[in-house]
Amino acid sequence: MLLGHQLRKHRERCGITREAAGEKIRASASKISRMELGRVGFKTRDIEDLLKMYGVTDRKLLKQFRELAAESNQPGWWKEYGDALHKWFIRYVGFEEAADHIRIYESQFVPGLLQTEEYAREIISGGVETDLVTEQRIKARLQRQKHIELGKRMWIILDEAAVRRPIGGRERGAEIMRGQLSHLINLCENYENITLQIVPFEVGAHAAEAGSFTLLRYSDFELSDILYLEQLTDGEIVDKPATVEAYTKAMTRLSVSAATPDETVSMLKDMLKDLEES
């Protein structure tokens, strides 16, 4: 996904059509489109020919593209879930896998990367009996959480509403939220790669009134950051520098408004205590 995205950026920067790019590698415009969408494998020779056409000559950058091509040709774990995942989300997961730093602001719920299985099940199923597709989506969400064990850096800022909102209804809501809050506390106290902050209600209006967002960073490949915005029926990958910079600044302002990581743990423990006493 990431490699195709970068190839498209370089092609468009040079004003080269898909037809012209296809001719360069003895292929069609549709083949270039599929490459840019990450729907076909990548041949090293094709990548090198296209980059030469796009004016990319820096040896270090060419090496990074070859490494990306090798990684892109490996079957992603998400493919085993087939049609259970939305196509737009599958595209995002490819970008997430390649990132070395994930930054998230979430206003509604605990992000999928930090959810317990019980919490995830309620969010995905909507509280009704699950079917095969729903079970596959739950498994995929839990699979993504391997980033935590692998030490991928995550900086996550939550609106207080995201951890106050009861999930699971009257019968199981308190139990599910106790488990979720305990899980967040454990992540904060035992995983150095995770930074968690909460924006308290008392802050009032803040820098992310427009809603949740994710920023992905690719330090290892010296590529520009990418912004991910998810809507009800779609997800959008944004790489326009001005837009990414605006959201990056919003994330920084949120971190200043939010409770510190230590204060956040104290807040979570107080919430957990309230639930246990209720």
C-alpha positions in Angstrom: 0.0 0.0 0.0 2.7 2.5 1.0 4.9 1.7 -2.0 2.0 2.2 -4.4 1.1 5.4 -2.7 4.6 6.8 -3.0 4.9 5.8 -6.7 1.7 7.7 -7.4 3.0 10.8 -5.6 6.2 10.8 -7.7 4.3 10.2 -10.9 1.8 13.0 -10.3 4.6 15.4 -9.2 6.2 14.9 -12.7 2.9 15.2 -14.5 3.2 11.8 -16.1 0.1 9.9 -17.0 -0.6 6.3 -16.1 -0.6 5.5 -19.8 3.0 6.8 -20.2 4.1 5.1 -17.1 2.6 1.8 -18.3 4.5 2.1 -21.6 7.7 2.5 -19.7 7.4 -0.9 -18.1 5.6 -2.6 -21.0 2.3 -2.6 -19.3 -1.1 -0.9 -19.4 -2.4 2.1 -17.5 -4.7 -0.2 -15.5 -1.6 -2.1 -14.4 -0.1 1.2 -13.1 -3.4 1.9 -11.3 -3.4 -1.5 -9.6 0.2 -1.0 -8.6 -0.6 2.3 -7.0 -3.5 0.8 -5.2 -1.4 -2.0 -3.9 -3.4 -4.7 -5.6 -0.6 -6.4 -7.5 2.9 -7.6 -6.7 5.9 -5.4 -7.5 8.9 -6.4 -9.7 12.2 -4.7 -8.8 12.9 -3.9 -12.4 9.5 -2.2 -12.9 10.0 -0.1 -9.7 13.5 1.0 -10.8 12.3 1.8 -14.4 9.4 3.9 -13.0 11.5 5.7 -10.5 14.1 6.6 -13.2 11.3 7.9 -15.3 10.0 10.0 -12.3 13.5 11.5 -11.8 14.4 9.6 -8.6 18.1 9.0 -8.7 19.2 9.2 -5.0 20.8 5.8 -4.2 19.6 5.8 -0.6 16.0 6.5 -1.7 16.2 3.8 -4.4 17.4 1.3 -1.8 14.5 2.2 0.4 12.0 1.7 -2.4 13.5 -1.7 -3.1 13.1 -2.6 0.6 9.5 -1.4 0.5 8.9 -3.6 -2.7 10.2 -6.7 -0.9 8.0 -6.0 2.1 5.0 -5.3 -0.1 5.3 -8.6 -1.8 5.0 -10.5 1.4 1.4 -11.6 2.1 -0.2 -9.3 4.8 -1.8 -11.0 7.8 -5.0 -9.2 7.1 -5.5 -11.1 3.8 -6.6 -14.2 5.7 -9.8 -12.3 6.8 -10.9 -12.0 3.2 -14.1 -10.1 2.6 -14.8 -9.5 6.3 -12.8 -6.3 6.3 -13.8 -3.2 4.3 -11.6 -2.5 1.3 -10.8 1.0 2.6 -9.8 -0.3 5.9 -7.5 -3.0 4.4 -5.8 -0.1 2.5 -5.3 1.7 5.8 -3.9 -1.4 7.6 -1.2 -1.6 4.9 -0.1 1.9 5.8 -0.3 1.2 9.5 1.9 -1.9 9.2 4.7 0.1 7.6 4.6 3.0 10.0 7.1 3.2 12.9 5.1 5.7 14.9 1.3 5.9 15.3 -0.3 9.0 16.7 -4.0 8.9 17.4 -6.6 11.3 18.7 -10.0 9.7 19.5 -13.0 11.5 20.8 -15.7 8.7 20.9 -14.2 5.4 21.9 -11.0 3.7 23.1 -9.0 3.1 19.8 -9.0 -0.4 18.4 -5.3 -0.8 19.1 -6.0 -0.5 22.8 -9.3 -2.3 23.1 -9.9 -5.5 25.2 -11.7 -8.3 23.3 -14.9 -7.8 25.3 -14.9 -4.0 24.5 -14.1 -4.7 20.8 -16.8 -7.3 20.6 -19.5 -4.8 21.8 -18.2 -2.0 19.5 -18.1 -4.2 16.4 -21.3 -6.2 17.0 -23.4 -3.3 18.3 -24.5 -5.6 21.2 -26.2 -8.2 19.0 -25.4 -11.8 18.3 -22.3 -12.1 16.1 -22.0 -13.8 12.8 -18.9 -15.1 11.0 -18.1 -11.8 9.4 -18.3 -10.0 12.8 -16.1 -12.6 14.4 -13.5 -12.2 11.7 -13.5 -8.4 12.2 -13.0 -8.9 15.9 -10.1 -11.3 15.3 -8.5 -8.8 12.9 -8.8 -6.0 15.4 -7.0 -8.1 18.0 -4.4 -9.1 15.5 -3.5 -5.5 15.0 -2.7 -5.2 18.6 0.5 -7.2 18.1 2.1 -3.8 17.4 2.1 -3.3 21.2 4.1 -6.4 21.9 6.5 -5.6 19.0 7.3 -2.3 20.5 5.8 0.0 17.8 5.7 3.6 19.2 2.2 4.9 19.9 1.1 8.3 21.2 -2.6 8.3 21.9 -4.7 11.2 23.2 -8.3 10.5 24.2 -11.1 12.8 25.0 -12.4 12.0 28.5 -15.7 11.0 26.9 -13.9 8.1 25.2 -13.2 6.4 28.5 -16.3 7.6 30.3 -18.8 6.3 27.8 -20.3 3.0 29.0 -20.0 0.2 26.5 -22.0 -3.0 26.9 -25.4 -1.9 28.2 -26.8 -2.2 31.7 -26.1 -5.8 32.3 -22.4 -6.1 31.2 -21.4 -2.5 30.8 -19.7 -2.0 34.2 -17.8 -5.3 33.8 -16.6 -4.5 30.3 -15.5 -1.0 31.3 -13.7 -2.3 34.4 -11.7 -4.6 32.2 -11.0 -1.9 29.6 -9.8 0.6 32.2 -7.6 -2.0 33.8 -6.1 -2.8 30.4 -5.3 0.9 29.7 -3.7 1.2 33.1 -1.6 -1.9 32.4 -0.5 -0.6 29.0 0.5 2.8 30.5 2.5 1.2 33.4 4.2 -1.6 31.5 4.8 -0.6 27.9 7.4 2.1 27.3 6.4 2.4 23.6 2.9 3.7 24.5 2.2 7.2 25.6 -1.4 7.8 26.7 -3.0 11.2 27.6 -6.6 12.2 28.4 -8.1 15.6 27.6 -10.3 16.3 30.7 -13.8 17.7 30.3 -12.7 20.8 32.2 -10.5 21.8 29.3 -13.7 22.7 27.3 -13.3 23.4 23.6 -9.9 22.2 22.2 -7.8 21.8 19.1 -9.6 18.7 17.7 -13.2 19.7 17.7 -13.5 18.4 14.2 -13.2 14.8 15.4 -10.8 11.8 15.5 -7.7 11.3 13.4 -4.6 9.2 13.0 -1.1 10.3 11.9 1.4 7.8 10.7 5.2 8.4 10.6 7.8 6.6 8.5 11.1 7.5 10.0 12.9 4.4 8.6 12.1 5.3 5.0 12.4 9.2 5.3 8.9 9.5 3.9 6.4 12.2 4.7 3.8 11.6 7.4 0.3 10.4 6.4 -3.0 11.4 7.8 -5.9 9.0 8.1 -9.5 10.1 8.6 -12.3 7.6 9.1 -15.9 8.2 8.4 -19.0 6.0 8.8 -18.7 4.3 5.4 -15.2 5.2 4.2 -11.7 6.0 5.2 -9.4 8.6 3.6 -5.6 8.6 3.3 -4.3 12.2 3.1 -0.7 13.2 2.3 -1.2 16.9 1.4 1.6 18.6 3.4 -0.5 21.6 4.5 -3.3 19.3 5.8 -1.0 16.9 7.5 0.9 19.8 9.2 -2.4 21.3 10.4 -3.4 18.0 12.1 0.2 17.6 13.5 -0.1 21.0 15.1 -3.5 20.1 16.5 -2.0 16.9 18.1 0.7 19.0 19.7 -1.8 21.5 21.1 -3.9 18.6 22.4 -0.9 17.2 24.2 -0.5 20.5 26.0 -4.1 20.7 27.0 -4.3 17.0 28.1 -3.3 15.5 31.4 0.2 14.3 31.5 0.8 10.5 31.2 1.2 10.2 35.0 -1.9 12.3 35.6 -3.8 10.2 33.0 -3.0 7.0 34.9 -4.3 8.6 38.1 -7.5 9.6 36.3 -8.0 6.0 35.0 -7.4 4.6 38.4 -10.0 6.9 39.9 -12.5 6.0 37.2 -11.9 2.3 37.9 -12.3 2.8 41.6 -15.6 4.5 41.0 -16.8 1.6 38.9 -15.8 -1.0 41.5 -17.6 0.9 44.2 -20.8 1.4 42.2 
